[in-house]
């Protein structure tokens, strides 16, 4: 359809749009009138310098705690590799040391990972306890066999 298919507007000159309809009684228009209905909003001030803060509802990310992660990993490895002689002891002692440093770091810097550090320390202590129980059992078995008459050890 072209514009010539529509009937002409009776009140408008050809080629122009008609005038807008008159305003309703009591309505002065959006920008006209004696005053605005609400006072203007105050500004937000000058923009802050530096990095923008995250919007409300988001927590600041906590700094990491590598010592806590190392403690947990070493504690898990010490339990898994407890069948390897003396390696389990080394891993367990390192897990306990890194766990202590990780707990201290978490308390001092409000860093994450305190639970991982505690878990690594506990796994290290369990590994040492299992190792001690294992060596007591080996010594007891050896002592029992060697104390039999006629057995020379």
ZAMARGU-4260 file (C-alpha; in steps of 0.2 Angstrom, whole numbers, plus 5000, padded with zeros to 4 digits):
<rodrens>
0) 5000/5000/5000 | 5006/5017/4996 | 5001/5033/5005 | 4989/5038/4991 | 4978/5023/4996
5) 4973/5032/5012 | 4959/5045/5012 | 4965/5063/5015 | 4963/5071/5032 | 4949/5083/5031
10) 4957/5096/5043 | 4975/5096/5037 | 4983/5105/5023 | 4990/5093/5010 | 5007/5085/5015
15) 5007/5091/5033 | 5002/5082/5049 | 4987/5089/5058 | 4989/5099/5074 | 4989/5089/5091
20) 4972/5088/5099 | 4969/5100/5113 | 4975/5096/5131 | 4962/5089/5143 | 4956/5102/5156
25) 4968/5104/5171 | 4982/5095/5162 | 4997/5107/5159 | 5009/5095/5150 | 5025/5086/5156
30) 5036/5101/5155 | 5024/5115/5158 | 5016/5122/5173 | 5020/5133/5188 | 5031/5120/5198
35) 5036/5102/5198 | 5026/5090/5209 | 5042/5083/5218 | 5058/5092/5223 | 5074/5087/5213
40) 5084/5072/5219 | 5101/5076/5227 | 5116/5070/5217 | 5127/5056/5223 | 5143/5066/5225
45) 5159/5065/5216 | 5164/5048/5209 | 5176/5038/5221 | 5194/5035/5216 | 5202/5018/5213
50) 5193/5002/5209 | 5174/5001/5210 | 5167/4992/5224 | 5156/4977/5220 | 5137/4979/5222
55) 5128/4975/5238 | 5125/4956/5240 | 5142/4950/5234 | 5155/4945/5247 | 5173/4951/5245
60) 5184/4936/5240 | 5195/4930/5254 | 5213/4928/5251 | 5219/4910/5248 | 5229/4900/5260
65) 5242/4889/5251 | 5249/4881/5267 | 5231/4875/5272 | 5230/4867/5254 | 5247/4859/5256
70) 5243/4852/5273 | 5227/4844/5267 | 5236/4837/5251 | 5251/4830/5261 | 5239/4823/5275
75) 5229/4814/5261 | 5245/4807/5253 | 5252/4802/5270 | 5236/4791/5273 | 5236/4784/5255
80) 5255/4780/5255 | 5255/4774/5273 | 5261/4757/5267 | 5277/4764/5261 | 5290/4764/5275
85) 5296/4780/5281 | 5288/4790/5267 | 5272/4791/5277 | 5281/4798/5292 | 5289/4812/5282
90) 5273/4817/5273 | 5263/4816/5290 | 5276/4827/5299 | 5275/4840/5284 | 5256/4839/5285
95) 5257/4844/5303 | 5269/4858/5301 | 5260/4865/5286 | 5243/4863/5295 | 5250/4873/5310
100) 5256/4887/5298 | 5240/4887/5289 | 5229/4889/5304 | 5241/4903/5310 | 5239/4912/5293
105) 5220/4909/5293 | 5218/4917/5310 | 5230/4932/5307 | 5225/4937/5289 | 5207/4931/5290
110) 5211/4920/5276 | 5201/4905/5270 | 5207/4887/5273 | 5207/4885/5292 | 5196/4869/5290
115) 5208/4862/5277 | 5223/4866/5288 | 5214/4857/5303 | 5210/4842/5292 | 5228/4841/5285
120) 5234/4841/5303 | 5222/4828/5309 | 5226/4816/5294 | 5245/4818/5298 | 5242/4814/5317
125) 5231/4799/5312 | 5245/4793/5300 | 5258/4794/5314 | 5246/4785/5326 | 5243/4771/5313
130) 5262/4770/5310 | 5266/4769/5329 | 5252/4755/5330 | 5260/4746/5315 | 5277/4746/5322
135) 5271/4741/5340 | 5262/4726/5331 | 5277/4722/5321 | 5289/4722/5336 | 5276/4712/5347
140) 5275/4699/5333 | 5294/4698/5331 | 5296/4697/5350 | 5283/4683/5351 | 5291/4673/5338
145) 5309/4676/5344 | 5305/4671/5362 | 5299/4653/5357 | 5311/4640/5362 | 5321/4634/5348
150) 5319/4649/5337 | 5334/4659/5334 | 5332/4678/5328
</rodrens>
